[in-house]
Structure formats: C-alpha cells, structure tokens
Amino acid sequence: MEKHLGKVTKEADGFQVRFERIFSHNIHTVWDAITNPEKMKYWFTDIEMEAKPGGKLTIRFRDDAKTATYGEIVSMDPPNKLVFTWEGELAVWELFAESDNKCRLILTYSRLDEQYAVNAPAGFHILLDRLEGLLDGSTVFHPFGTEENDPENLKMQELYTKAVYKDYPELEKYKPIVIERTYNAPVQKVWRALTDKDQMKQWYFDLDDFKPEVGFEFEFYGQGLKGEQYLHLCKVTEVEENRKLTYSWSYKGYKGMSYVSFELSGEGDKTKLRLTHKGLYTFPDNPDFAKENFNSGWTELIGTLLRDFLESKTTVG
C-alpha cells in the first residue's frame, strides 16, 4: 500500500530503506513468522537458517534452478531483534509490543548498491505485505525471484521509482527502457514475427539464423550515428513460447551487458507486447550507446516497423 512506502535514503555505506508496520498480532507470533523457515516459506521463500549468531543463512529463489544466495545471522534477541546479512547487504528486524495483540515492526535494509535502490525496496515492500497476509491466515506460496514482470511487482516498482528518483535523480540511468504496444494480430502471429529469422528480416535485423532456444547464440551488425558498424552479440536466456523471449545484448570489443525481453499477452484478436531493455548503464560513455538512442530505436522497431509488418495484408500468418 502506498501509505506504507518505505523511506529510501543514501547513507555512507550505500542506500537504505526503512519500513515501519503495525500488525494486529502479538510480538511472539510475529517473531515466529520472521524467524521460522516453516512460516517464512509462505511470505518469503525457501530458507535454511542456523538460528544463532554466526549461523549460515541460505535463501533460495523459486526459479527452475532453485538458485541459492547466502548470508549470515549477525544477532538474535528473541522476540525483539533479528539481524542478518544477505549477499553483503544488511537486514535489521526490530519488534516492539504495542499491546497484548499488537506489534510494531521496523525493518531497516541497508548497504544497497545504487542500482538496487528502487527494486530492493519495492521487493521488500511486497514481502511485508505478504507477511501481513500470513499473519492473517494466508498460506499462499509465491514464486520468489521469478516475478520481475508480475503486475504487483511492476506497480510497486513504479511507486518507488517516483519516490526515489524525485530525491535522487542521478539514479535515472538505471531505469530500463520499457515500451508497450498493442497490435491487431493474434499472439501466435506476433511470436512468429519475433522468432522466425525470415520474418525478422522484414522488420528487425538481418540475422543469419535464429532459434527460440535457451543458449542459442546469434550476432548481427548495426550501424551507429556516424556510420560505424557494431557487431551485436546475443544469447537467448529465456523462452516461454507465445509468452516471453529474453536474450542478452552486448557488443564485440566493448564492455557491458544488457538484456532485452519481449513479453506477449493476448487481448482477443489483438496482442499486447511489452519490451524491456535493461542494463544499458553498463555500456561505455559513447553517443551510440546513449539511452535516448536505444529508446528511439526500439520505438521505431516495435512501434512502426513491427506494427506495419504485422498489420500488412501481405504478411503471412
């Protein structure tokens, strides 16, 4: 909820977000919910915890690989305070009994690199909402770590983007390009235009080959503002047929790595496409790699060329 937005500040050791919530539950119930892996699996994710200072903490994403991330318990003072690290970041959970059936929670999450100053606060905001849900009786499991483009997550990121960039406009460079368009064409037709190399040549780049398979690598040349030729190096990283396609995007001879995602959703006989290009800040300071050039390029590609191709009467379905 917007009224509960955490406060993001810039500290000496990185960015920090501070949340404060009131729960209509006693302090012991809330303590159990934030320290018991059997409860945490509902509002957070699958966690292994040695509940003692210096104890190992393993936090697993719910992706196909069940990716593990690690931390350490710094201190535990039941039922008032839990402190742990997570991949170099620091979480401090403090509980205060307001009454027999009311508890105040203050979560301070710090040591954030500036590139995570929006996404991490948005993510923890959602986790606290889910914690409240668990305390009120919910036993829903959530696909932690695989919800980047979930509507709930996108909405929360938008709220934090407005709040954080207002105070720290220098962080704008980390904001990905996001462009949405709706086409008068069914999902299957749009998917083919995105994945069939012969159709891609009609609106995209001239690729020697393309396969919508994870691990498939491809390359193509693109022209810079003054006619320079850049060899694009790409590798498919995610495929959900008729739903999502993601691949890496880098340049031979230049540092930096970015990722492009195409997400499709059917709306009757029409299709909504959401393009996201993130990681552009990793590229060198070069006019050809400027964010505004990518934005105008993608706007032309999917806003005009792909639209015209899909809605042309001569396009093969």
C-alpha positions as CSV (number, residue, x, y, z in Angstrom):
1,M,0.0,0.0,0.0
2,E,1.3,3.4,-0.9
3,K,0.8,4.9,2.6
4,H,3.3,2.3,3.9
5,L,6.1,3.1,1.4
6,G,9.5,2.6,2.9
7,K,11.8,5.6,3.2
8,V,14.8,5.3,1.0
9,T,17.9,7.3,2.0
10,K,21.5,7.5,0.9
11,E,24.0,6.6,3.6
12,A,27.7,6.3,3.9
13,D,27.7,2.6,3.1
14,G,25.1,2.7,0.4
15,F,21.4,3.1,0.0
16,Q,19.0,2.2,2.8
17,V,15.2,1.6,3.1
18,R,13.3,1.8,6.4
19,F,9.9,0.3,6.8
20,E,7.5,0.6,9.8
21,R,4.4,-1.6,10.1
22,I,1.8,-2.3,12.8
23,F,0.4,-5.8,12.9
24,S,-2.7,-6.8,14.9
25,H,-0.8,-9.8,16.4
26,N,1.3,-10.3,19.5
27,I,5.0,-9.9,19.3
28,H,5.7,-13.7,19.8
29,T,3.5,-14.6,16.8
30,V,5.3,-12.0,14.6
31,W,8.7,-13.2,15.8
32,D,7.9,-16.7,14.9
33,A,6.8,-15.6,11.4
34,I,10.1,-13.8,10.7
35,T,12.4,-16.5,12.1
36,N,10.7,-19.8,11.5
37,P,11.5,-21.2,8.0
38,E,8.2,-23.2,8.0
39,K,6.4,-19.8,8.2
40,M,8.9,-17.9,6.1
41,K,8.3,-20.2,3.1
42,Y,4.8,-18.7,2.7
43,W,5.6,-15.0,2.8
44,F,9.3,-15.0,1.8
45,T,10.7,-18.1,0.1
46,D,12.5,-21.4,1.0
47,I,15.1,-20.6,3.6
48,E,17.6,-22.6,5.6
49,M,18.7,-20.9,8.8
50,E,21.1,-21.7,11.7
51,A,19.3,-19.7,14.3
52,K,22.3,-18.4,16.2
53,P,24.9,-15.6,15.8
54,G,27.3,-16.6,13.1
55,G,24.8,-19.1,11.7
56,K,24.6,-19.7,8.0
57,L,21.6,-18.4,6.1
58,T,20.6,-19.8,2.7
59,I,17.8,-18.0,0.7
60,R,16.6,-19.8,-2.4
61,F,14.9,-18.4,-5.4
62,R,12.0,-20.3,-6.8
63,D,13.3,-20.5,-10.3
64,D,13.9,-23.8,-12.2
65,A,17.5,-23.9,-10.9
66,K,16.4,-23.1,-7.3
67,T,19.2,-20.6,-7.2
68,A,20.8,-20.2,-3.7
69,T,22.0,-17.0,-2.2
70,Y,23.8,-16.7,1.1
71,G,24.0,-14.7,4.3
72,E,24.8,-14.9,8.0
73,I,22.9,-14.4,11.2
74,V,24.6,-11.5,13.0
75,S,22.5,-11.5,16.1
76,M,19.2,-12.8,17.5
77,D,17.5,-11.3,20.5
78,P,14.1,-13.1,20.8
79,P,11.5,-11.7,20.4
80,N,12.8,-8.2,19.7
81,K,15.6,-8.2,17.2
82,L,17.0,-10.2,14.3
83,V,20.0,-9.1,12.2
84,F,21.4,-10.9,9.2
85,T,23.5,-10.2,6.1
86,W,22.4,-11.2,2.6
87,E,25.0,-11.2,-0.1
88,G,26.7,-8.2,1.5
89,E,23.5,-6.3,2.4
90,L,22.2,-5.9,5.9
91,A,18.7,-6.5,7.3
92,V,17.7,-5.4,10.8
93,W,14.3,-6.5,12.0
94,E,13.1,-4.9,15.2
95,L,9.8,-5.8,17.0
96,F,8.1,-3.7,19.7
97,A,5.0,-4.9,21.7
98,E,2.3,-2.2,21.4
99,S,-0.2,-4.2,23.4
100,D,-1.0,-7.8,24.0
101,N,-2.3,-8.2,20.5
102,K,-0.5,-5.5,18.6
103,C,3.1,-5.4,17.4
104,R,5.2,-2.7,15.7
105,L,7.8,-3.9,13.1
106,I,10.7,-1.8,11.9
107,L,12.8,-3.2,9.1
108,T,15.9,-1.4,8.0
109,Y,17.6,-2.8,4.9
110,S,20.9,-1.2,4.0
111,R,24.2,-1.4,2.2
112,L,22.4,-1.4,-1.1
113,D,24.3,-0.6,-4.3
114,E,22.7,2.3,-6.1
115,Q,21.5,0.2,-8.9
116,Y,19.2,-1.7,-6.4
117,A,17.8,1.4,-4.7
118,V,14.4,1.0,-6.3
119,N,13.9,-2.7,-6.9
120,A,15.0,-3.9,-3.4
121,P,12.7,-1.5,-1.5
122,A,9.8,-2.5,-3.9
123,G,10.6,-6.2,-3.3
124,F,10.7,-5.9,0.5
125,H,7.5,-3.9,0.5
126,I,5.7,-6.8,-1.2
127,L,7.3,-9.2,1.2
128,L,6.0,-7.2,4.2
129,D,2.5,-7.2,2.6
130,R,2.8,-11.0,2.3
131,L,4.0,-11.3,5.9
132,E,0.8,-9.5,7.0
133,G,-1.2,-11.9,4.8
134,L,0.4,-14.9,6.5
135,L,-0.3,-13.4,10.0
136,D,-3.9,-13.0,8.9
137,G,-4.1,-16.7,7.8
138,S,-2.9,-16.8,4.2
139,T,-0.9,-19.9,3.2
140,V,-0.3,-18.9,-0.5
141,F,3.1,-19.8,-1.9
142,H,4.8,-17.1,-4.1
143,P,7.3,-17.7,-7.0
144,F,10.0,-15.7,-5.3
145,G,12.7,-14.4,-7.6
146,T,10.7,-15.1,-10.8
147,E,8.2,-12.2,-10.5
148,E,10.1,-9.4,-12.3
149,N,7.2,-8.5,-14.5
150,D,4.3,-9.6,-12.3
151,P,1.7,-6.8,-12.2
152,E,2.0,-6.5,-8.4
153,N,5.8,-6.1,-8.7
154,L,5.6,-3.6,-11.6
155,K,3.1,-1.5,-9.8
156,M,5.3,-1.3,-6.6
157,Q,8.4,-0.6,-8.7
158,E,6.5,2.3,-10.3
159,L,5.6,3.8,-6.9
160,Y,9.2,3.5,-5.6
161,T,10.6,4.8,-8.9
162,K,8.6,8.0,-8.4
163,A,9.6,8.4,-4.8
164,V,13.3,7.6,-5.2
165,Y,14.1,9.3,-8.5
166,K,12.5,12.5,-7.1
167,D,15.1,12.6,-4.3
168,Y,18.0,11.0,-6.2
169,P,17.6,11.9,-9.9
170,E,21.1,10.6,-10.6
171,L,19.7,7.1,-10.4
172,E,17.6,7.6,-13.6
173,K,20.4,5.9,-15.5
174,Y,19.4,2.6,-14.0
175,K,15.8,2.8,-15.2
176,P,15.3,0.3,-18.0
177,I,13.6,1.1,-21.3
178,V,10.0,-0.1,-21.3
179,I,7.8,0.2,-24.3
180,E,4.3,-1.2,-24.8
181,R,2.4,-1.6,-28.0
182,T,-0.8,-3.4,-29.0
183,Y,-1.2,-5.0,-32.4
184,N,-4.1,-6.1,-34.5
185,A,-2.7,-9.6,-34.7
186,P,-3.1,-12.8,-32.6
187,V,-0.3,-13.8,-30.2
188,Q,0.9,-16.7,-32.4
189,K,1.4,-14.3,-35.3
190,V,3.4,-11.9,-33.2
191,W,5.5,-14.7,-31.7
192,R,6.5,-15.9,-35.2
193,A,7.5,-12.3,-36.2
194,L,9.8,-12.3,-33.1
195,T,11.3,-15.7,-33.6
196,D,11.3,-16.6,-37.4
197,K,14.5,-15.3,-39.0
198,D,12.9,-14.8,-42.3
199,Q,10.1,-12.7,-40.8
200,M,12.6,-10.9,-38.5
201,K,14.4,-9.7,-41.6
202,Q,11.3,-7.8,-42.7
203,W,11.2,-5.5,-39.6
204,Y,14.2,-6.2,-37.4
205,F,17.8,-7.0,-38.3
206,D,19.2,-9.4,-41.0
207,L,20.2,-12.5,-39.0
208,D,21.9,-15.5,-40.5
209,D,19.9,-17.7,-38.1
210,F,17.7,-17.5,-35.1
211,K,16.2,-20.2,-32.8
212,P,14.0,-19.5,-29.8
213,E,16.0,-21.9,-27.7
214,V,17.8,-21.1,-24.4
215,G,21.5,-21.0,-25.1
216,F,21.2,-20.2,-28.8
217,E,23.8,-17.5,-29.7
218,F,23.4,-15.1,-32.6
219,E,25.0,-12.0,-33.9
220,F,24.3,-9.2,-36.3
221,Y,25.7,-5.8,-37.4
222,G,24.1,-2.5,-36.6
223,Q,25.1,1.0,-37.7
224,G,26.0,3.9,-35.4
225,L,25.2,7.5,-35.7
226,K,28.1,8.3,-38.0
227,G,28.0,5.0,-39.9
228,E,30.1,2.9,-37.6
229,Q,29.4,-0.8,-37.7
230,Y,28.9,-2.6,-34.4
231,L,28.8,-6.3,-34.1
232,H,26.0,-7.2,-31.7
233,L,26.5,-10.4,-29.7
234,C,23.4,-12.0,-28.2
235,K,22.4,-15.2,-26.4
236,V,18.9,-16.5,-25.7
237,T,18.4,-16.8,-21.9
238,E,14.6,-17.3,-21.5
239,V,11.9,-18.7,-23.7
240,E,8.1,-19.2,-23.0
241,E,6.5,-20.0,-26.3
242,N,3.9,-17.3,-27.3
243,R,4.6,-15.5,-24.0
244,K,8.2,-14.4,-23.4
245,L,11.6,-14.2,-25.1
246,T,14.7,-12.8,-23.5
247,Y,18.3,-12.5,-24.8
248,S,21.5,-10.8,-23.8
249,W,22.7,-7.9,-25.9
250,S,26.3,-6.8,-25.9
251,Y,28.9,-5.5,-28.4
252,K,32.1,-7.1,-29.6
253,G,35.1,-5.1,-28.3
254,Y,33.2,-3.1,-25.8
255,K,32.5,-3.7,-22.1
256,G,28.9,-4.0,-20.8
257,M,26.0,-6.5,-20.9
258,S,22.3,-5.8,-21.3
259,Y,19.1,-7.8,-21.7
260,V,16.1,-7.5,-24.0
261,S,12.8,-9.1,-23.2
262,F,9.7,-9.3,-25.3
263,E,6.5,-10.3,-23.4
264,L,3.2,-11.1,-25.1
265,S,-0.3,-11.2,-23.8
266,G,-3.4,-11.9,-25.8
267,E,-6.3,-9.4,-25.8
268,G,-8.9,-11.2,-28.0
269,D,-7.7,-11.0,-31.6
270,K,-5.1,-8.4,-30.5
271,T,-1.7,-8.8,-28.8
272,K,0.0,-6.5,-26.2
273,L,3.8,-6.5,-26.4
274,R,5.9,-5.2,-23.6
275,L,9.6,-4.6,-24.5
276,T,12.1,-4.2,-21.7
277,H,15.8,-3.4,-22.3
278,K,17.8,-3.2,-19.1
279,G,21.4,-2.9,-18.2
280,L,22.2,-0.1,-20.6
281,Y,24.2,1.7,-17.9
282,T,26.9,-1.0,-18.2
283,F,27.9,0.2,-21.6
284,P,30.7,2.8,-22.2
285,D,30.1,6.5,-22.4
286,N,29.5,6.6,-26.2
287,P,26.8,8.5,-28.1
288,D,25.9,5.4,-30.0
289,F,25.2,3.6,-26.6
290,A,23.2,6.5,-25.2
291,K,19.8,5.6,-23.6
292,E,17.8,8.0,-25.8
293,N,19.2,6.3,-28.9
294,F,18.1,2.9,-27.7
295,N,14.7,4.4,-26.8
296,S,14.1,5.9,-30.3
297,G,15.5,2.8,-32.0
298,W,13.1,0.4,-30.2
299,T,10.2,2.9,-30.6
300,E,10.8,2.8,-34.4
301,L,11.3,-1.0,-34.5
302,I,8.3,-2.2,-32.5
303,G,6.2,0.9,-32.8
304,T,6.3,1.3,-36.5
305,L,8.2,-1.4,-38.4
306,L,6.8,-4.4,-36.5
307,R,3.4,-2.9,-36.4
308,D,3.4,-2.3,-40.2
309,F,4.7,-5.8,-40.8
310,L,2.1,-7.5,-38.6
311,E,-0.8,-5.5,-39.9
312,S,0.2,-5.6,-43.6
313,K,-2.3,-7.6,-45.7
314,T,0.6,-9.3,-47.4
315,T,2.0,-10.7,-44.1
316,V,1.9,-14.5,-44.0
317,G,0.1,-15.7,-40.8
